[in-house]
Every structure is written in structure tokens, then in C-alpha cells.
Amino acid sequence: MRTALKSRNKLAFIEGKLTRLKDENDEGFLEAQAWDMVNSMLCSWLLNVIDLKLQMNVAYSDTAKIMWDDLKKRYAMVNTPKIH
């Protein structure tokens, strides 16, 4: 998934490097609106690639980062002997 997001220049969303701007002026409003659009797209991508049984666990996340972190916390277990 990380490779797919990196290839589409969207990895910064799930890493938290690209945050939503406050929509105080016209320029900020347009950027915030664009951020919301891409965030919604990423949330739908994530929901479409995970198992149906797992979707309800993350379906109500506000951002792709929160969704990603929740999935990562639940399912990214380190197997030290296997790595060694």
C-alpha cells in the first residue's frame, strides 16, 4: 500500500507530513478544499483494499492518517525471530 501511495505522491497524507490548512482566506480555503478531496479519496482507497470484516473498525475515521495509524497499530506486529 505504501508503494502505491508513494507512486501517486500521496504518502505524505498517511505519514502526517501534509496537514490540512485553516481556511481563513481564499487561498487557504482552496488548499483546504483540495486537501479534503484527496483525504476522502485516500480513505476510500484504504476502505476498498481491506477486508469487509475490518472496514467497520476504521470506517468512521476522519482522516486517512488516523485510519492508517489504527490499521497499523492493530495489524503491524513485529516478528523479531523471523526478521533475524
C-alpha positions, -999 to 999 in steps of 0.1 A, spaced: 0 0 0 28 24 8 44 18 -26 10 25 -43 6 57 -23 42 68 -30 38 63 -67 8 86 -66 25 112 -44 1 106 -16 23 90 10 27 123 30 -10 121 39 -7 89 59 27 99 73 12 131 87 36 153 68 9 171 49 -18 186 72 -49 205 65 -46 242 63 -70 265 81 -94 281 56 -91 317 67 -86 333 33 -94 324 -3 -61 308 -10 -63 288 23 -98 278 15 -89 264 -19 -60 244 -4 -81 231 24 -108 220 -1 -82 203 -22 -68 186 9 -102 174 19 -108 159 -16 -75 140 -16 -81 128 20 -115 115 11 -100 97 -19 -74 81 3 -99 70 29 -120 53 1 -89 36 -13 -80 22 22 -115 11 28 -116 -7 -6 -84 -27 -1 -91 -40 34 -113 -70 42 -150 -63 47 -149 -75 83 -122 -49 91 -139 -20 74 -162 -12 103 -132 -8 126 -119 22 107 -149 34 87 -156 64 109 -120 78 109 -119 115 100 -86 114 81 -65 89 62 -37 92 87 -60 82 116 -73 53 96 -37 42 86 -24 45 122 -53 25 135 -47 -3 110 -10 -1 116 -15 -4 154 -38 -34 150 -20 -54 124 17 -44 122 32 -69 146 70 -73 146 83 -108 144 119 -104 156 130 -141 151 117 -140 116 135 -107 108 167 -121 122 
